[in-house]
Structure formats: C-alpha cells, structure tokens
Amino acid sequence: MFYHATQVGNLHKLIPHVSNHNIPFVYFSSKRENVLVYLSNAIEKHCKEIGLHHEGPYKKWGSYGFQNGIINLDEYYPNALSDTYKGVSGYIYSTKTVEFAEELPDIPFAFTTTSEVMIENCEFIEDAYKEILLAESKGEIIINRYEDLSPKKLDWIHTNIKNEYKNNQDRLDYCSFLKAKFPTILP
C-alpha cells in the first residue's frame, strides 16, 4: 500500500504539487505510520494561530529522521509534539498501486510520482497527536522528547536554529515560528 496524509478532505485523486524538491510531485510512504507527521505543519499551525497572514506555501518543518527503518520524531522545543499535532485532524489516503512511483533515496519507504493518483481508501484521523502516541505504543514510531535529549543534540539544535533564522530572513512565516518556539536561542 501507498499512504499520503493531508488535512484536505473529500479527495478522490491526488494531484502533484510543488514541495521540497521544487518539482510537482505526490508524496507517499509504504508505511502508514510514517505519513502521520504530515498531518500538521508546525509553521503553518503557528502562523494561523497568531493570525499571521501568509501567501504561498509554508516552509516545511520536519524534525524527524530514521533509525533501523523506524521513524524517529525529535522534539526540538518543550512539548513540540503536542503543540504541533494535538487536536489536529486530517486524512490518510491510500492506494495499492502508484503509476511511475520513484523511491526517494534520502527518505526510507518514501515514494513520489508526477502522475495524478486515484484514491482507493480514505481514513479520517480525528486527533493526529493521539494517533502518533498510539503508533509509538506499538513500536512503529520512536519519540525523542525534548527533556530526554542529550546535551550534544541540544547544542546541535541551538546552532541549527540560529543558522536557520539567519539564512531565512526572507521567510516571515518561518522566522516568526522560530522566534516564538525558540525564545532562549533567538533575540
């Protein structure tokens, strides 16, 4: 199966859109639990909550990686997981086949296609946070909570956030998010 998550409901087909790779793609994972992180974008959620008007696509925020084939979510700031996902609903669309699917070499179990994809199944997720915690309880996701991060990881976050802020001054959405979530790192 191929899975795709979004907050947009009532879809019958998925249409390629420009995202991180600057090419119109539809993104999928062959593991359902891996798409749960796409039910909410922390930057978009922050901007909407504070009423920051933004046009165009929001900068993507993904504090996750993979270890031994399992997605690992890192909380870069206290309570980041609940802040990003709690109370957020969305949809997981799935299909058995994807025409012209290409595996992404840098993201395990991820695929793209430049073709439209007809949806076979739709699952409503009432609360993304609860669904992520359920996947964690099944061993499908590992959550690295902020309070458990090593000093080395915290130093890396500190340096990375400063660099991201400095190098993205043209992105009001992203800079607003960074300043709000990392007040001890940024002025």
C-alpha positions as CSV (number, residue, x, y, z in Angstrom):
1,M,0.0,0.0,0.0
2,F,1.0,3.6,-0.6
3,Y,-0.1,6.2,2.0
4,H,-0.5,10.0,1.8
5,A,-1.6,12.3,4.6
6,T,-3.2,15.7,4.4
7,Q,-5.7,17.9,6.2
8,V,-7.8,18.2,3.0
9,G,-10.8,16.0,2.9
10,N,-13.1,14.7,0.2
11,L,-10.4,13.9,-2.3
12,H,-10.9,11.3,-5.0
13,K,-7.5,11.8,-6.6
14,L,-4.2,13.2,-5.6
15,I,-2.7,15.9,-7.9
16,P,1.1,16.7,-8.0
17,H,2.1,19.9,-6.2
18,V,5.4,21.7,-5.8
19,S,7.1,21.0,-2.5
20,N,10.6,20.5,-1.1
21,H,12.1,19.2,-4.3
22,N,10.7,22.1,-6.5
23,I,9.1,19.6,-8.8
24,P,5.3,18.8,-8.9
25,F,5.1,15.5,-7.0
26,V,2.6,13.5,-5.0
27,Y,4.5,12.0,-2.0
28,F,3.7,8.6,-0.5
29,S,5.1,6.2,2.1
30,S,4.7,2.5,2.1
31,K,4.4,2.7,5.9
32,R,1.2,4.3,7.2
33,E,2.8,5.5,10.5
34,N,5.4,7.5,8.5
35,V,2.7,9.8,7.0
36,L,1.3,10.8,10.4
37,V,3.9,13.5,10.7
38,Y,2.4,15.2,7.6
39,L,-1.0,15.8,9.2
40,S,0.3,19.1,10.6
41,N,3.0,21.6,9.7
42,A,4.2,23.4,12.9
43,I,5.0,26.5,11.0
44,E,1.6,26.8,9.3
45,K,-0.2,26.0,12.5
46,H,1.7,28.7,14.4
47,C,1.0,31.3,11.7
48,K,-2.7,30.6,11.7
49,E,-2.9,30.6,15.5
50,I,-1.3,34.0,15.7
51,G,-3.2,35.4,12.7
52,L,0.0,36.0,10.6
53,H,-1.2,36.5,7.0
54,H,0.9,34.4,4.6
55,E,0.6,33.7,0.9
56,G,2.0,30.8,-0.9
57,P,3.3,27.6,0.5
58,Y,4.5,27.5,4.1
59,K,8.1,26.5,4.9
60,K,8.1,22.8,5.8
61,W,9.1,21.7,9.3
62,G,10.1,18.1,9.8
63,S,12.1,17.3,12.9
64,Y,12.3,13.6,12.2
65,G,14.8,11.0,10.9
66,F,15.0,7.3,10.6
67,Q,16.9,4.7,12.6
68,N,16.8,1.0,11.8
69,G,13.8,1.7,9.4
70,I,11.7,3.3,12.2
71,I,10.7,7.0,12.0
72,N,12.1,9.0,15.0
73,L,10.4,12.2,15.9
74,D,12.5,14.7,17.8
75,E,11.0,17.4,20.0
76,Y,13.2,20.5,19.3
77,Y,11.5,22.5,22.0
78,P,9.4,21.5,25.0
79,N,6.0,19.9,24.2
80,A,6.6,20.3,20.5
81,L,4.7,17.2,19.7
82,S,1.5,18.2,21.4
83,D,2.0,21.8,20.2
84,T,2.1,20.6,16.6
85,Y,-0.4,17.7,16.5
86,K,-2.8,17.9,19.4
87,G,-6.4,18.5,18.2
88,V,-5.4,18.4,14.6
89,S,-7.5,16.2,12.3
90,G,-6.8,15.0,8.8
91,Y,-7.0,12.2,6.3
92,I,-4.8,9.3,5.3
93,Y,-5.4,8.4,1.7
94,S,-4.1,5.1,0.3
95,T,-3.9,3.1,-2.8
96,K,-2.4,-0.3,-3.8
97,T,-0.5,1.0,-6.8
98,V,1.1,4.2,-7.9
99,E,1.9,4.7,-11.6
100,F,5.5,5.7,-12.2
101,A,6.4,5.7,-8.5
102,E,10.0,6.6,-7.8
103,E,11.7,5.8,-4.5
104,L,13.3,8.7,-2.7
105,P,16.8,7.8,-1.9
106,D,17.1,10.1,1.2
107,I,13.8,9.2,3.0
108,P,13.2,5.5,3.7
109,F,9.9,4.0,2.4
110,A,9.1,7.3,0.6
111,F,8.0,7.5,-3.0
112,T,7.0,10.2,-5.4
113,T,5.1,10.4,-8.7
114,T,4.5,13.2,-11.2
115,S,1.2,11.5,-12.2
116,E,-2.3,12.0,-10.7
117,V,-3.2,9.1,-8.4
118,M,-6.7,7.8,-7.9
119,I,-7.5,7.1,-4.2
120,E,-8.8,3.7,-3.1
121,N,-9.2,4.3,0.6
122,C,-9.6,7.2,3.0
123,E,-9.1,7.1,6.7
124,F,-10.2,10.1,8.9
125,I,-7.8,10.8,11.8
126,E,-9.6,12.7,14.5
127,D,-6.5,13.7,16.5
128,A,-3.0,13.4,15.0
129,Y,-1.4,13.6,18.4
130,K,-3.3,10.6,19.8
131,E,-2.6,8.6,16.6
132,I,1.1,9.3,16.9
133,L,1.1,8.2,20.5
134,L,-0.7,5.1,19.5
135,A,1.9,4.3,16.9
136,E,4.6,4.9,19.5
137,S,2.9,2.4,21.8
138,K,3.0,-0.2,19.0
139,G,6.7,0.4,18.4
140,E,6.1,1.9,15.0
141,I,7.4,5.4,15.9
142,I,10.1,6.5,18.3
143,I,9.6,9.9,20.0
144,N,12.6,11.6,21.4
145,R,11.2,14.1,23.9
146,Y,12.8,17.4,24.5
147,E,13.6,16.7,28.2
148,D,15.4,13.5,27.2
149,L,17.6,14.9,24.5
150,S,21.4,14.8,25.1
151,P,23.5,17.9,25.6
152,K,25.1,17.2,22.2
153,K,21.7,17.1,20.5
154,L,20.6,20.3,22.3
155,D,23.8,22.1,21.2
156,W,23.1,20.9,17.6
157,I,19.5,22.3,17.8
158,H,20.8,25.6,19.2
159,T,23.3,26.0,16.4
160,N,20.9,24.9,13.7
161,I,18.1,27.2,14.8
162,K,20.4,30.2,14.8
163,N,21.6,29.3,11.3
164,E,18.1,28.7,10.0
165,Y,16.9,32.0,11.3
166,K,19.9,33.9,9.8
167,N,19.6,32.1,6.5
168,N,15.8,32.5,6.1
169,Q,15.2,36.2,6.7
170,D,13.1,36.3,3.6
171,R,10.6,33.8,5.1
172,L,8.4,35.7,7.5
173,D,6.4,32.5,8.3
174,Y,9.5,30.6,9.3
175,C,11.2,33.4,11.2
176,S,8.0,34.1,13.2
177,F,7.8,30.4,14.1
178,L,11.5,30.2,15.1
179,K,11.3,33.3,17.3
180,A,8.2,32.0,19.0
181,K,9.3,28.5,19.7
182,F,13.0,29.2,20.5
183,P,12.9,32.4,22.6
184,T,16.0,31.4,24.6
185,I,18.0,30.9,21.4
186,L,16.8,33.8,19.2
187,P,16.5,37.5,20.2
